[in-house]
């Protein structure tokens, strides 16, 4: 790398070339699956740092490999003096110098080139590299594979038919043409093979949500249980375990139902939240994600979740303490709304391993935890099985150890729908506002539609960005080592309030839209959610296991509680432009969730008897947002089985709902939907609606048995 840089051939310092020339990969190298260059580049950075701190501490030239690229930079070490020990030296400057062949500088560069290559190629002990091969090569979304116990067939969910929805397909693991098994207008997902390979259980969404059965080689589907997620066959094939819950998954229950039909039997009934069951190899136990206490926040670290195991026939559950292992190893849940908000077990293999998908840093891979036979305890740390750069998820294992899993890519951007905001009438097609590297999340548009703020991870972690929609100019407003969260534009568009992502304290900061110094206005108050109409402060929300708080934070840091509840979760508040009404989500256990309007009397919230429910109970709703004149509330709801944008007309005087809700825009596919955007936001300007839409694609990969 260094000699190519000195020669001016930076176009040759790219991932594909390095993979072939250094690591002997062939021309079919796919960085989405094989991340060896990125992994080894990270190790090289670490080893160079260690080298310069020890035997290389006196070298006159320092070679560094900046994060996010492979083009090295050079700097000269200063002998002494203030301001550090290195002076930048560009490639052009180094090339322009004329040293005798044996000068210390040239010798140092040559030595460091050798050191860099030696360090890069030095063996490491991170784990085995799986001999992968692609089982599908679709341009859309093909994911959630299940391999038959004998390793001969693979079933999966795919939108390859072109209708926009997902169906269940099956094909031979050795290759060949896939067979389409379902043709439901809604999505068919989460397939699982029966032990004999003759039947596939799956979840269907649409007119009837629930667990269905279909013959593995084709035939009619039959409904087994309503409302279930992620079915799993017992090892003897006689029963199926699944779980149920509302869309935000704050409450969940596990059931076991006979494959032949009948009444589902509740499992782990003493858990308010129990989900994602997998059978032990002998069929005597189920491992699952469980919470003993209530779930009150979206973040996975806000409750007492863990992995548990309990006898199928009844009896106390045993904590597996997987969460402690994940936290010790820096592992987190996959980052995408298409999946769970915790690390969950995907399968329990015959060899005694629980497999899962987990994220460390910016990579999501397949990991396993060992439970020795005859014990109900995890033995040792989690072991990484795959090392690709894409999101690797949904592992499934055959009896001989053959592994299949999904490799997903996700891109989220801000989109604008032109509409007459006070009538909820669209005026044209939706258009993209952001593009390029990284994901755009949580977009908020100014009232007049000329400015946009959002989160972008293009620099490695999430920073606040601003975009002038008139000129098209975009720039980072923050550039910290931590991920920011929840950006909000002030009513006049001049300032941005934002917070920080967990596990940092929920502080709130201000930064000018044009760029400049950041100012902290509270150190641990909550998440910023809405500016006050006069720009004097922001509304924030703070949720804990004991209570919910909606408060007002002014620019001086003074806090005034507005709403508090120990019975319901209160979140996603927004204030009407006239300052007289507050819209928010009120969730009361077990599943009463509504868009609610609260009158504001001189800045104080009305008592609960005056609160006005806008939406019906039993539906997932989120992000209520006011129209400019306050007579329409926009929000996201799944009343048609999908997360779509809806609007309710309100009485101008009482703000009670008038007439039925109106669908503003539908999102009925997982490949491009609101569901796939992790951190959904909805923002309303005078004449347009802005939302972040996630586009997900994926394919199936197979690792033969070792």
Secondary structure by P-SEA (a helix, b strand, c coil): caaaaaacccccccaaaaaaacccccccccccccaaaaaaaaaaaaaaaaaaacccccccbbbbbcccccbbbbbbbbcccccccbbbbcaaaaaacccccccaaaaaaaaaaaaaaaaaacccccbbbbbcccccccccccccccccccccbbbbbbccccccbbbbbbbbccccbbbbccccccccccccccccccbbbbbbcccccbbbbbcccbbbbbbccccccccccccccccccccccccccccbbbbbbbccccbbbbccccccccccccccccccbbbbbbbccccccccccccbbbbbbbbccccbbbbcaaaaaaaaaccccccccccccccccccccccbbbbbbbbcccbbbbbbbbbcccccccccccccccccccccccccccccbbbbbbbbbbbbbbbbbbcccccccccbbbbbccccccccccccccccccbbbbbbcccccbbbbbbcccccbbbbccccccccccccccccccccccccccccccccbbbbccccbbbbccccbbbbccccccccbbbbbbbcccbbbbbbbcccbbbbbcccccccccccccccccccbbbbbbbcccccccbbbbbbcccccccccccccccccccccccccccccccbbbbbbcccccbbbbbbbbccccccccccccccccccccccccccccbbbbbbcccbbbbbbbbbbcbbbbbccc
